[in-house]
C-alpha cells in the first residue's frame, strides 16, 4: 500500500491533520495502535482556543461544536477566599474560548473521516517507522497476524508521549527538556450541573482546585494531590468534601455532588523535545511536547502544530515549495515554548509546592493580588489563556 502522508496516531491531532489534508486533496493513511472505542473512551481536555475552533471549521467538522459547545468569555481566579473574574472578551478585544470535550472533537473527526471513506487502520500492532532519514520512508505494522508495509512521502508522528515515532529517532539527534512537578491532579467526572457558569481556578492553603465542565449537565473537577496518592483511596464523598474546603463559601454551598463517572490521577510535567523534524519524519502534539494542564494548552498546542504541518505539506504538494517543511520545527517550537512558559507560570502561581514554605504562599497571594488589580496583569493572563495568534512573533 502507498500513500502520500502516513499519520501515526488517531487521536485528535492525527485525525485533524488527516481531515485537513483531505480538504486539500492530499492522501493520508492513519495508523492507530488502539481500537476506535478505546480512543473515544479517553477522558481529556475540554477548553478550545479560538485557533482550534477555527481549525475545526477549516477542516469542515465544526457544526456540532458550534451547536453544543459553550462559549466562555471569562473565568474566575480564587484566592484568599475571594473570586476575581478575568474578562477575556474585554481584555483581548472580543476573543474567547469554548468548552467542548476532546472526546467530542475526536468523535466529530472520526465520523467525518468515515463518511469520506478515508483509511484509518485501528489495532495496528508492532508499528515501525523506517527509512525516514531517506527520501523513501515506510511504515510496517501487523494486523490480524499479517505484516503489512505502507510506503509514503512523509511520516507525521501524532502518536503521543509514549509513541513509536520519537522513540525511533536516534538519541543523539534529540535534545529533551523536562520538569516533573511534585504533585498530580485527581480528576472526577460527574453528571451534575457545574458549580459556576464559567471555570474557577482556585489557589487554596489546602492546594489547587479547578471547577470545569463538559456541558451544563456534566462537570469535571480537579484537586491537587501528592504523587503518592492512589485513586482507589479517594471515595466520591472524600473528593466532594475536600473540594468544598478549597472553594469559597458561595461556591461550596452551590456545589451539586453525585456519583463519579470516572476518577483518575494525572501527574504534571513540562516536556519539550527538539527538533520536531528528522528529514521525512515530523513530530506533532504530545509526541514532541507535554504541558501541565493548568491553562488548558495541551490539545490546543497540538492543534497549532497540526496547522503549521498541514500548511507546510500543502505548500509542498500544491506549490512545489519546501520552505514550510524546512521551517516547521523552528516555527512550531517558538509557539510551543511560549505555551510551555505560560503553563509553567500559571502552575507555579496557582499550586502549593510542598517544600516552598509559608513565604511562597504570601508571595503567590501578593502576585495574584497585583495581577487581578492591574489591567496589564489581567491582560497578560487573558491573552495567553485564549491563545496567542498563530503568527505571533514570527
N, C-alpha and C positions, 0 to 999 in steps of 0.2 A: 504494500500500500504506500501511496505517496501523497504528501500534502505540502502546502507552502509553509505553514507555521504549525509546529507541534506544540500544543499547550499542555503542560504537566500540572494537573490540579484543577478540579471542578468546583472549587469554592467560588465566592463572588468575584474575585479578581480574574480568575481564569475564564469564568463564564462571561464576564463583562468584556474582556478582551476578545473572546470568540465572537460575541454578538457585534461588537464594533467592527471587527474585521469583515464580518458577513455583510454589513451595510456598505462596505467599500468594495465588495466583490472579491475579497481575498479569502482563500480557502484555509480552514484550520480544523484540525482534529484535536479533541481534548481527551486526555487520559487521566483517570482517577482511580486511586488505589481502593477507595471505599465504595460502598453501594450508594445509590442515589438517596435512599431512605436515611442512611447514616448521615450523609452530608446535610440533609434537611433537618435532622434531629439536633444538630449542634446549636447551642444557645450562645449567641454572641451579641455584638453591639447593636444599638438601636437609634443612634443620632447621626443624621446625614447632613454634611455641609452642603452649601449651595453648589459647589463644584460637582459633588457626587450626584445631587439632584439633576443638574444639567446633563451629566454624562448618561444617566438613566434615560433621559429624554432623547439624547443624541442616539442612543442605542435602540430607541423605539420601544422601550419597555416601561415607560413612566406612568401609564394610565392608572393602574390600580394604586400606585404610590400616591398620586395626587388625590385620588378619591378617598383613601383610607389613612394616609399619613397625617400627622398632627404638626402643624406649623407652630414653632415656638419662637417668639420674638424676644425672649429673655430667659434668665434663670436666677435663682436665689443663691447667695452665699451666706451661710450661717456661722457665726462665731460669737462667743461670749453671750449666748442665749438670744441673739438678735439676728433677724434675716435682713439682707440687703440685696435689692434686685439689680442685676446687670441688664440694662435695657439694650439689647442687641440692635434692635431696629433704629433707635436714636443714635447710638454710638458708632454705627457702621454705615449710615446712610441708607437704611432700608433693607439690609441683608438679614437673613435669619437661618435657622436650622430646622430640620424636620425629623420628628420621631417616627421611624419606620424600621422595624426589626430587620436584622441581617438575614434571618430566615425567610422573610417575605421578599427581600431583594433576590436571594438565591432562587426562590420559587418562581418569581417572575422571569428570571433569566433562563432557568431550566425549561419552563413552558414555551418561551419564545424559541429556544433552540430546537425543541422537539417539533414545534409547529412548522419550522423552516426545514425540517428533515436533515439537520446537521448532525455530524457524527460525534458522539460522546461515548467513550468506552469506559464503563464503570467496572470495578473489581478487576482492574488490570494489575496483575501481580508481577513482582520482580522487575519493575521498570528500571531500565538503564538508559542514560543519555550518553551517546557515544560520538566520537569524532567531531565534537563541536568546535575543536580548535582547527578544523579544516573547512573547506568550502562544501563539504558533503556530510553534514551531521545526520544522525539517525537515532531512532529510539527503538529499543526492543522491550517486549513485555510478554508475559504469559497470561493466557486466557483459556479456561476450561482445559487445562493440561497441555495446550499447544503454545509454542513460541512464535511470536509474530514480530515483524520488523516494519517500522514506519520511517521512510525516507522523507527528508524535509529540507527547506532552505534555512529555517531558523527554529530555535527551541526557546520557548518562553517558560521560565521556571516560576510557576504560580502555586507551588506545592507546599508552602508554609515553612515554618522554622525547622521542622524535623524532616523535610522532604529530601528527595534524592538529588535535586539539581545542585544546590550549593555544596552538598556533601561530595559531589563528583568533581568539583574543582580542586586542583592541587592546592594543598595548604599553603605552599609558598606563594601562590598568586593572590591570597586573601589577606586583608588586614581587618581584624574584628575588634570592635569596641563594645564593652558590656558593663553595665552596672546592675547588680541584683539588690533589690530592696529588702529590708529585714521584716517584711510583713506581706500578707496576701489580702485578697478581697473575698469574703464569704458572701456569695450571691444567693438570693432567694427569689423565685418567680412564683406569682400567685394570681389567681383570678379574683382580684379585688380592685376596687377603684383606687387610682393613685391618691396619695395624701394631699397633693397640690397639683394645680393645672400645669405647672412648669417644674423643671428639675430643681432639687435642693442639694447643694454641696455643703456638707457640714464639717466644720472643724470643732471637735469636742474634746474636753480633757480626757474622755474615755477612748478617743480615737476617731478616725474619719468615718463618715457615713454618707451614702448617696441615695436619694429617693428619685427613682426614674420610673419609666413606664414603657409599655409596648402599645397600649391603646387606653381608652377611657375605662376599660373593664379588666385590664391586665397590667399588673405592676411588677417592677423589678427593683429590688432593694439590695444594697451592699453595706457590709461592715468591714472595717479594717480589723484583721485578726493576726495573731502571731503565726509564723510559718509552721510552728509546731502543732497548731490546732488541727483536728481531724473533723471532717464534715459530719461524720456519724455521731460525734459528741455534741452536736448542736441540734436540739429539738426545735420544732417550729416555735413553741412557746418561749424558749430561751432567746431565739432570734428576735421575736417581736418585742420582748421585754427590753433587750439590750438596745434595739433601735430607738425605742421611746426615750431611753435615757440619754441618747445622743442628739435628740431633736429639741427644738424649742417647745414651750408649753402648748401653744396653739396647734402645731403640727402633731404633737404627741396625742392630743385629745381627738384630732380628726382622723388619725390613723385607723384604717379598717384592716383587720387581720383575717387570715384564713389559712387553710392548708396549703403547703407548698407544692407546686407542680414540679419543681426542680431546685436542688441546692448543690452548690459546688464551691470549692475554694480555688482561686487562681492566684499564683504567685505573680509578683510585679517585677519587670525588668526593662531596662533600656538597652537596646542592642542594635548595632549597625555593622554591616559587612560591606567592605569596599574592595574593588569596584563592583558594579552591577552588570558589567558586560564582559564576556570571555569569548571573543571572536563571534561565534554564531549562537551563543547561549546568553540569554538575558534573564536577570532575576527581577521579580516584581512582588510587592507586598511582603508578607511575613517571611518569605524566603530570603529577603535581604535586610529586614529590619523589624524590630519589635518596639512598641512604645507602651509605657504604663497606660492603663485605661482611663486615667484621670484626664478629662477633656475630650474623650471620645475621638481620638485621632487614628486608631488602627485601620479600620475599614476605609476611612476617607483618604488616608495616606496611600493605601493600596490602590484605590481608585485613581488617584492622580498619577501614580506610577504607570498604570494601565493607559491613561490618556497620553502620556508622553511616549510610551512604547507604540501605541496604536498610530499616533501621528507620524512617528519615525518609519514604521513599516508601510504605512500608506504612501508616504513620500518616496520610499524605496521602490515600491511596485508601480505606482501611478506616475511619478515624476522622474523616476530613474536617478534619484539622488540618495546618497548615503550619509548626508550631513546629519540628519536626525539620529540615525543609528550611532554615528560616531560620537555624538554629544549626549546620548541618552543617559549614561551613567552620571556624568557631571551635572546635567540638568536636574535629574531626579534627586541626586544626593543633596543639592542645595536646599530643596524643599524638605527633604527628609530631616536634615539636621535642624532646620527651623522648627519643625513639628516635634522633634525629639527634645529640643530646648524647652518648648512650651510645656510639654507633658511632664518633663523632669521638674520644671519650676513650679507648676501647679501642684504636683505631687508633694514637693518639698513644703509648699505653702499650706496644704490642707491636712496633711497627715502628722501623726505624733511618732517621732522616732525614739526607740527605746533608750538609747544612750545619750540623748541630747540634753536632758535635764530641764528644770523649770525655766531657765533663761531662754531656751529655744521657744517655749510656749509664749513667753512675753514678747519675744522678737516677732514671732508669727502674728500675734494679735496686733502688734504695732504696725506691721506691714499691711495686714488686712485692713486695719483702720485707715491707714493712708490711702490705700487703693480705692476703697468704696466712698471716700470723701473727695476724690480727685477725678475730674473728668478725664485727665490724661491717663491716670491709673486704670480707670474702668475701661477706657478705650483700648488700652493695651490688652486687657483680658478679652474684650469683646472681639477685636479684630482677629486675634489668634483663635478664638473659640469658633467663630463662624468659618474660619479658614482663609488664609491669605490667597489673593488672586494667583492664578496659575503662572502668570508672567512676573510675579513679584520678584524684584531684584535680578531678573535675568537679562 
